[in-house]
Amino acid sequence: MTPVVNSYLKIALGIVVLAAILSYVWVKSSDFIEGPVIIIHTPLSGETSDSLILITGEARHINNITLNDRKIFVDEEGLFSEQLLLSVGYNIITIEVGDRFKRTVRETIELVLMENNE
């Protein structure tokens, strides 16, 4: 190989290695950049006639999650599912997540359980 081709190969290899390092840093820093995320699937805020509800959703980039200040758990995909018994009238449900950088996000669901007069 000529010295010119050899130097081009070294430069190309250096660019590939640098791109791989930058890609790795980007993937690992995405937790810090995006922060904790909560997505509530069910229920939506509003009125209900069911006293026992199922709260489902997903959480990403977290290391803890609570439902009304009670620790709950997510599966490997970040999905959670919890049942909750409502009181008649106005109910506030709070889901809070935190990440390892001490950032927190809170979502609130407001439900009104209508009395069942049968």
VOKOL-441339 format. One record per atom (N, C-alpha, C): y, z, x; residue number from 0; atom name. Coordinates in nm, 2 decimals. Example, Ala and Ser with C-alpha at 12.3 -4.5 7.8 and 13.67 -1.06 7.14 Angstrom:
// residues 2
PT      Y      Z      X seq atom
PT  -0.57   0.78   1.32   0    N
PT  -0.45   0.78   1.23   0   CA
PT  -0.33   0.78   1.32   0    C
PT  -0.22   0.71   1.28   1    N
PT  -0.11   0.71   1.37   1   CA
PT   0.00   0.79   1.29   1    C
***
This chain:
// residues 118
PT      Y      Z      X seq atom
PT  -0.12   0.00   0.08   0    N
PT   0.00   0.00   0.00   0   CA
PT   0.12   0.00   0.09   0    C
PT   0.22  -0.07   0.04   1    N
PT   0.35  -0.08   0.11   1   CA
PT   0.43   0.05   0.08   1    C
PT   0.52   0.08   0.17   2    N
PT   0.60   0.21   0.15   2   CA
PT   0.68   0.20   0.02   2    C
PT   0.73   0.08  -0.02   3    N
PT   0.81   0.07  -0.14   3   CA
PT   0.72   0.11  -0.26   3    C
PT   0.60   0.05  -0.27   4    N
PT   0.51   0.08  -0.38   4   CA
PT   0.47   0.22  -0.38   4    C
PT   0.45   0.28  -0.27   5    N
PT   0.41   0.42  -0.25   5   CA
PT   0.52   0.51  -0.31   5    C
PT   0.65   0.48  -0.28   6    N
PT   0.76   0.56  -0.33   6   CA
PT   0.78   0.54  -0.48   6    C
PT   0.75   0.42  -0.53   7    N
PT   0.76   0.40  -0.68   7   CA
PT   0.65   0.48  -0.75   7    C
PT   0.53   0.49  -0.69   8    N
PT   0.43   0.57  -0.75   8   CA
PT   0.46   0.72  -0.75   8    C
PT   0.52   0.77  -0.64   9    N
PT   0.56   0.91  -0.64   9   CA
PT   0.67   0.94  -0.74   9    C
PT   0.76   0.84  -0.76  10    N
PT   0.87   0.86  -0.86  10   CA
PT   0.81   0.86  -1.00  10    C
PT   0.72   0.77  -1.03  11    N
PT   0.65   0.76  -1.16  11   CA
PT   0.57   0.89  -1.19  11    C
PT   0.50   0.93  -1.09  12    N
PT   0.42   1.06  -1.11  12   CA
PT   0.51   1.17  -1.13  12    C
PT   0.62   1.18  -1.06  13    N
PT   0.72   1.29  -1.08  13   CA
PT   0.78   1.29  -1.22  13    C
PT   0.81   1.17  -1.27  14    N
PT   0.86   1.16  -1.41  14   CA
PT   0.75   1.20  -1.51  14    C
PT   0.63   1.16  -1.49  15    N
PT   0.52   1.21  -1.58  15   CA
PT   0.51   1.36  -1.58  15    C
PT   0.51   1.42  -1.46  16    N
PT   0.49   1.56  -1.45  16   CA
PT   0.61   1.63  -1.52  16    C
PT   0.73   1.58  -1.49  17    N
PT   0.85   1.64  -1.55  17   CA
PT   0.85   1.63  -1.71  17    C
PT   0.80   1.52  -1.76  18    N
PT   0.79   1.50  -1.90  18   CA
PT   0.69   1.60  -1.96  18    C
PT   0.58   1.62  -1.89  19    N
PT   0.48   1.71  -1.94  19   CA
PT   0.53   1.85  -1.94  19    C
PT   0.60   1.89  -1.84  20    N
PT   0.66   2.03  -1.83  20   CA
PT   0.76   2.05  -1.94  20    C
PT   0.85   1.95  -1.97  21    N
PT   0.95   1.96  -2.07  21   CA
PT   0.89   1.97  -2.21  21    C
PT   0.78   1.89  -2.23  22    N
PT   0.71   1.89  -2.36  22   CA
PT   0.65   2.03  -2.38  22    C
PT   0.59   2.09  -2.28  23    N
PT   0.53   2.22  -2.30  23   CA
PT   0.64   2.32  -2.33  23    C
PT   0.75   2.32  -2.26  24    N
PT   0.86   2.41  -2.28  24   CA
PT   0.91   2.40  -2.42  24    C
PT   0.92   2.27  -2.47  25    N
PT   0.97   2.25  -2.61  25   CA
PT   0.88   2.31  -2.71  25    C
PT   0.75   2.29  -2.70  26    N
PT   0.65   2.34  -2.79  26   CA
PT   0.65   2.49  -2.79  26    C
PT   0.66   2.55  -2.68  27    N
PT   0.65   2.70  -2.67  27   CA
PT   0.78   2.76  -2.71  27    C
PT   0.89   2.69  -2.70  28    N
PT   1.02   2.75  -2.75  28   CA
PT   1.05   2.72  -2.89  28    C
PT   0.97   2.65  -2.96  29    N
PT   1.00   2.62  -3.10  29   CA
PT   0.99   2.74  -3.19  29    C
PT   0.91   2.84  -3.15  30    N
PT   0.91   2.97  -3.23  30   CA
PT   1.05   3.03  -3.22  30    C
PT   1.11   3.03  -3.10  31    N
PT   1.24   3.09  -3.08  31   CA
PT   1.35   3.01  -3.15  31    C
PT   1.34   2.88  -3.14  32    N
PT   1.44   2.79  -3.19  32   CA
PT   1.45   2.80  -3.34  32    C
PT   1.33   2.79  -3.41  33    N
PT   1.33   2.78  -3.56  33   CA
PT   1.34   2.92  -3.62  33    C
PT   1.28   3.02  -3.56  34    N
PT   1.28   3.15  -3.61  34   CA
PT   1.18   3.17  -3.72  34    C
PT   1.17   3.29  -3.78  35    N
PT   1.07   3.31  -3.89  35   CA
PT   1.11   3.24  -4.01  35    C
PT   1.00   3.19  -4.09  36    N
PT   1.02   3.11  -4.21  36   CA
PT   0.93   3.17  -4.32  36    C
PT   0.98   3.18  -4.44  37    N
PT   0.90   3.22  -4.56  37   CA
PT   0.92   3.10  -4.66  37    C
PT   0.80   3.06  -4.72  38    N
PT   0.80   2.97  -4.83  38   CA
PT   0.72   3.03  -4.94  38    C
PT   0.79   3.06  -5.06  39    N
PT   0.72   3.12  -5.17  39   CA
PT   0.67   3.01  -5.26  39    C
PT   0.54   3.01  -5.29  40    N
PT   0.48   2.90  -5.37  40   CA
PT   0.48   2.95  -5.52  40    C
PT   0.44   3.07  -5.55  41    N
PT   0.44   3.13  -5.68  41   CA
PT   0.46   3.27  -5.67  41    C
PT   0.53   3.34  -5.77  42    N
PT   0.59   3.28  -5.89  42   CA
PT   0.73   3.25  -5.86  42    C
PT   0.79   3.17  -5.95  43    N
PT   0.94   3.15  -5.95  43   CA
PT   1.01   3.26  -6.02  43    C
PT   1.13   3.29  -5.99  44    N
PT   1.21   3.39  -6.06  44   CA
PT   1.23   3.35  -6.20  44    C
PT   1.23   3.44  -6.29  45    N
PT   1.24   3.42  -6.44  45   CA
PT   1.17   3.51  -6.52  45    C
PT   1.13   3.47  -6.64  46    N
PT   1.06   3.56  -6.74  46   CA
PT   0.91   3.53  -6.73  46    C
PT   0.84   3.64  -6.76  47    N
PT   0.69   3.62  -6.77  47   CA
PT   0.64   3.72  -6.87  47    C
PT   0.52   3.69  -6.92  48    N
PT   0.45   3.78  -7.02  48   CA
PT   0.33   3.84  -6.95  48    C
PT   0.30   3.80  -6.83  49    N
PT   0.18   3.85  -6.76  49   CA
PT   0.22   3.97  -6.67  49    C
PT   0.16   4.08  -6.70  50    N
PT   0.19   4.20  -6.62  50   CA
PT   0.13   4.20  -6.48  50    C
PT   0.02   4.12  -6.46  51    N
PT  -0.04   4.11  -6.33  51   CA
PT  -0.01   3.97  -6.28  51    C
PT   0.06   3.96  -6.17  52    N
PT   0.10   3.83  -6.11  52   CA
PT   0.04   3.81  -5.98  52    C
PT   0.03   3.69  -5.94  53    N
PT  -0.02   3.65  -5.80  53   CA
PT   0.09   3.59  -5.73  53    C
PT   0.12   3.65  -5.61  54    N
PT   0.23   3.60  -5.53  54   CA
PT   0.16   3.52  -5.41  54    C
PT   0.20   3.40  -5.40  55    N
PT   0.14   3.31  -5.29  55   CA
PT   0.25   3.25  -5.22  55    C
PT   0.23   3.22  -5.09  56    N
PT   0.32   3.15  -5.01  56   CA
PT   0.27   3.13  -4.87  56    C
PT   0.37   3.10  -4.78  57    N
PT   0.33   3.08  -4.64  57   CA
PT   0.44   3.13  -4.55  57    C
PT   0.41   3.18  -4.44  58    N
PT   0.50   3.23  -4.34  58   CA
PT   0.47   3.17  -4.20  58    C
PT   0.57   3.13  -4.13  59    N
PT   0.55   3.07  -4.00  59   CA
PT   0.64   3.15  -3.90  59    C
PT   0.59   3.15  -3.77  60    N
PT   0.66   3.21  -3.66  60   CA
PT   0.69   3.36  -3.68  60    C
PT   0.59   3.43  -3.73  61    N
PT   0.61   3.57  -3.76  61   CA
PT   0.51   3.66  -3.68  61    C
PT   0.55   3.79  -3.67  62    N
PT   0.45   3.88  -3.62  62   CA
PT   0.43   4.00  -3.72  62    C
PT   0.51   4.00  -3.83  63    N
PT   0.49   4.10  -3.94  63   CA
PT   0.54   4.05  -4.07  63    C
PT   0.48   4.09  -4.18  64    N
PT   0.52   4.05  -4.31  64   CA
PT   0.50   4.17  -4.41  64    C
PT   0.60   4.19  -4.49  65    N
PT   0.59   4.30  -4.59  65   CA
PT   0.62   4.25  -4.73  65    C
PT   0.56   4.31  -4.83  66    N
PT   0.58   4.28  -4.97  66   CA
PT   0.63   4.42  -5.03  66    C
PT   0.75   4.42  -5.07  67    N
PT   0.81   4.55  -5.12  67   CA
PT   0.79   4.66  -5.02  67    C
PT   0.81   4.64  -4.89  68    N
PT   0.80   4.74  -4.78  68   CA
PT   0.65   4.78  -4.76  68    C
PT   0.56   4.70  -4.81  69    N
PT   0.42   4.73  -4.78  69   CA
PT   0.36   4.62  -4.70  69    C
PT   0.30   4.65  -4.59  70    N
PT   0.25   4.55  -4.50  70   CA
PT   0.14   4.46  -4.57  70    C
PT   0.15   4.33  -4.56  71    N
PT   0.05   4.24  -4.61  71   CA
PT   0.00   4.15  -4.49  71    C
PT  -0.09   4.07  -4.51  72    N
PT  -0.15   3.99  -4.41  72   CA
PT  -0.15   3.84  -4.44  72    C
PT  -0.14   3.75  -4.34  73    N
PT  -0.15   3.61  -4.36  73   CA
PT  -0.28   3.56  -4.29  73    C
PT  -0.33   3.45  -4.34  74    N
PT  -0.45   3.39  -4.28  74   CA
PT  -0.41   3.31  -4.16  74    C
PT  -0.51   3.24  -4.10  75    N
PT  -0.49   3.16  -3.98  75   CA
PT  -0.39   3.05  -3.99  75    C
PT  -0.37   3.00  -4.12  76    N
PT  -0.27   2.89  -4.14  76   CA
PT  -0.14   2.95  -4.18  76    C
PT  -0.12   3.08  -4.19  77    N
PT   0.00   3.15  -4.23  77   CA
PT   0.02   3.16  -4.38  77    C
PT  -0.09   3.14  -4.46  78    N
PT  -0.08   3.16  -4.60  78   CA
PT  -0.11   3.30  -4.64  78    C
PT  -0.04   3.35  -4.75  79    N
PT  -0.06   3.48  -4.80  79   CA
PT  -0.08   3.47  -4.95  79    C
PT  -0.15   3.57  -5.01  80    N
PT  -0.18   3.58  -5.15  80   CA
PT  -0.20   3.73  -5.18  80    C
PT  -0.11   3.78  -5.27  81    N
PT  -0.12   3.92  -5.31  81   CA
PT  -0.09   3.93  -5.46  81    C
PT  -0.17   4.03  -5.52  82    N
PT  -0.15   4.06  -5.66  82   CA
PT  -0.05   4.17  -5.67  82    C
PT   0.03   4.17  -5.78  83    N
PT   0.12   4.28  -5.80  83   CA
PT   0.13   4.31  -5.95  83    C
PT   0.13   4.43  -5.99  84    N
PT   0.15   4.47  -6.13  84   CA
PT   0.29   4.50  -6.16  84    C
PT   0.35   4.43  -6.26  85    N
PT   0.49   4.44  -6.29  85   CA
PT   0.51   4.55  -6.40  85    C
PT   0.63   4.61  -6.40  86    N
PT   0.67   4.70  -6.50  86   CA
PT   0.74   4.62  -6.61  86    C
PT   0.74   4.68  -6.73  87    N
PT   0.81   4.61  -6.84  87   CA
PT   0.96   4.61  -6.80  87    C
PT   1.02   4.49  -6.82  88    N
PT   1.16   4.48  -6.79  88   CA
PT   1.19   4.41  -6.66  88    C
PT   1.29   4.45  -6.59  89    N
PT   1.34   4.38  -6.47  89   CA
PT   1.27   4.42  -6.35  89    C
PT   1.21   4.33  -6.27  90    N
PT   1.14   4.36  -6.15  90   CA
PT   1.20   4.28  -6.03  90    C
PT   1.21   4.34  -5.92  91    N
PT   1.26   4.28  -5.80  91   CA
PT   1.15   4.28  -5.70  91    C
PT   1.11   4.17  -5.64  92    N
PT   1.00   4.16  -5.54  92   CA
PT   1.06   4.10  -5.42  92    C
PT   1.04   4.18  -5.31  93    N
PT   1.10   4.14  -5.18  93   CA
PT   0.99   4.11  -5.08  93    C
PT   1.00   4.00  -5.02  94    N
PT   0.91   3.96  -4.91  94   CA
PT   0.99   3.95  -4.78  94    C
PT   0.96   4.02  -4.68  95    N
PT   1.03   4.02  -4.55  95   CA
PT   0.94   3.99  -4.44  95    C
PT   0.99   3.90  -4.35  96    N
PT   0.91   3.87  -4.23  96   CA
PT   1.00   3.89  -4.11  96    C
PT   0.93   3.92  -4.00  97    N
PT   1.00   3.94  -3.87  97   CA
PT   0.93   3.87  -3.76  97    C
PT   1.00   3.82  -3.66  98    N
PT   0.93   3.76  -3.54  98   CA
PT   0.94   3.85  -3.42  98    C
PT   0.88   3.81  -3.31  99    N
PT   0.88   3.89  -3.19  99   CA
PT   1.01   3.90  -3.12  99    C
PT   1.11   3.83  -3.17 100    N
PT   1.25   3.84  -3.11 100   CA
PT   1.34   3.93  -3.20 100    C
PT   1.28   4.00  -3.29 101    N
PT   1.35   4.10  -3.38 101   CA
PT   1.44   4.03  -3.48 101    C
PT   1.41   3.90  -3.51 102    N
PT   1.48   3.84  -3.62 102   CA
PT   1.40   3.85  -3.75 102    C
PT   1.48   3.87  -3.86 103    N
PT   1.41   3.89  -3.99 103   CA
PT   1.46   3.79  -4.09 103    C
PT   1.38   3.76  -4.19 104    N
PT   1.42   3.68  -4.30 104   CA
PT   1.36   3.74  -4.43 104    C
PT   1.44   3.75  -4.53 105    N
PT   1.40   3.81  -4.66 105   CA
PT   1.42   3.71  -4.77 105    C
PT   1.31   3.71  -4.86 106    N
PT   1.32   3.63  -4.98 106   CA
PT   1.30   3.73  -5.10 106    C
PT   1.37   3.71  -5.21 107    N
PT   1.36   3.79  -5.32 107   CA
PT   1.32   3.71  -5.45 107    C
PT   1.23   3.76  -5.52 108    N
PT   1.19   3.71  -5.65 108   CA
PT   1.23   3.80  -5.76 108    C
PT   1.30   3.76  -5.86 109    N
PT   1.34   3.84  -5.97 109   CA
PT   1.26   3.80  -6.10 109    C
PT   1.19   3.89  -6.15 110    N
PT   1.10   3.86  -6.27 110   CA
PT   1.14   3.96  -6.38 110    C
PT   1.14   3.91  -6.51 111    N
PT   1.15   4.00  -6.62 111   CA
PT   1.02   3.99  -6.70 111    C
PT   0.96   4.11  -6.71 112    N
PT   0.83   4.11  -6.79 112   CA
PT   0.87   4.15  -6.93 112    C
PT   0.84   4.05  -7.02 113    N
PT   0.87   4.07  -7.16 113   CA
PT   0.77   4.16  -7.23 113    C
PT   0.81   4.25  -7.32 114    N
PT   0.72   4.34  -7.39 114   CA
PT   0.63   4.26  -7.48 114    C
PT   0.51   4.29  -7.48 115    N
PT   0.41   4.22  -7.57 115   CA
PT   0.39   4.30  -7.69 115    C
PT   0.46   4.26  -7.80 116    N
PT   0.46   4.34  -7.93 116   CA
PT   0.35   4.27  -8.02 116    C
PT   0.23   4.31  -8.01 117    N
PT   0.12   4.26  -8.09 117   CA
PT   0.09   4.35  -8.20 117    C
***
